[in-house]
């Protein structure tokens, strides 16, 4: 007889009573056996509980998060977009076409209709930077929005006004009608070092306030093609859709960046996220609040990276600086005597690592600023002084664009320039050089970036005006050839 059968069988009441009678009758042997069995069993477990008043014995970011979290908000936006005429909302299942459309799946009455408007919604994050309601976020979170709303940590939802935006750095400033709001402490992104702790705080996927932790993976990331002006802080703290515009803080809770983008093949976090340095964000915010717009200084050069090949071609021992590929006429650079082929090494004593850093450094200065530029020309250092101008609004780019040619020109066909060819390429009739008519995709020139339609202006720093001069220059060329190429009106160097 088992307890299971006693308590769960069809005669449960009777058998239970029988058991009670037998035990009362003094079945000692059974009782002794039971005691013996229990004495050999494991004793009851004893649990130890933490003292709730005892402080943690290990490091924690909880105090930092508690301080910062109230200043990070959800930003939702909505805008009206037009859908193409004759298109149905969503993808209609074929089964429903018999009820809602013709045999082609086009809804009845949709034929010949004008484009329809539908509401498109987006979600992101923001950071409160002043107690009277100014909020910093990404431009792409609110771009084109007709309705912007902010949800605070205390669940209040308030309508927001877009004070100003700067698409070139992907920043926007919002304003809500509220006072005594919690704010973040603004840090100094110039002090950020690779290996520092980093916390990303935002509202990924609309889940609500979320904190992730990582380290600073790199600083000064540029040439990614994400924004016009790039000087990103890279972190492996998970950043996901919806984190855009949120806070990147250090282990003291100081704001060091505005989370902006991820590098991913799947729309999810893969440990490579980018934030706009807070010093850049502060400069943009100050200008928007003070002037209602962002003005930038410009030097008037188009620069490119100094690759190992280019460094050898220019007889430069170290790979660094920004190679001047073009100089805008009547610009601060041209007036200062900066020339094509110069390598800018430093501005105001601060070393220039690459062309992206040069561009960002100049853009953060005010027009009219006098700067000292250290450059390398023909193997010798030179110092020049330039007074920066104001970057014209969406003017012709004062610099070059990626790409360009190189090499002993095997696999490259060229012909003389003429006015008709210049017109077809969108260049001035007086443009000199030889135009590339074909490039073998397997050639070294193609690998190094030379393209059909490029105009070769110089070979090894010597101007070429026709194919004869071009071929003569190549005869005296070493194994590595330096080309200056005009591509769609901008010039750049290629080493082949």
Secondary structure, 3 states (H helix, E strand, C coil): CCHHHHHHCCCHHHHHHHHHHHHHCCCHHHHHHHHHHHHCCCCCCCCCCCCCCCCCCCCCCHHHHHHHHHHEEEEEEEEEEEECCCCCCCCCCHHHHHHHECCCCCECCCCCCCCEEEEEEEEEEEEECCCCCEEEECHHHHCCCCEEEEECCCCCEEEEEEEEEECCCCEEEEEECCCCCCCCEECCHHHCCCCCEEEEEECHHHCCCEEEEEEEEEEEECCCCCCCCCCEEEECCCCCCCCCCCEEECCCCEEEEEEEEECCCCCCCCCCEEEEEHHHHHHHHHHHHHHCCCCCEECCEEEEECCHHHHHHCCCCCCCCEEEEEECCCCHHHHHCCCCCCEEEEECCEECCCHHHHHHHHHCCCCCCEEEEEEEECCEEEEEEEECEECCCCCCCCCCCCCCCCCCCCCEEEEECCHHHHHHCCCCCCCCCEEEEEECCCCHHHHCCCCCCCEEEEECCEECCCHHHHHHHHHCCCCCCEEEEEECCEEEEEEC
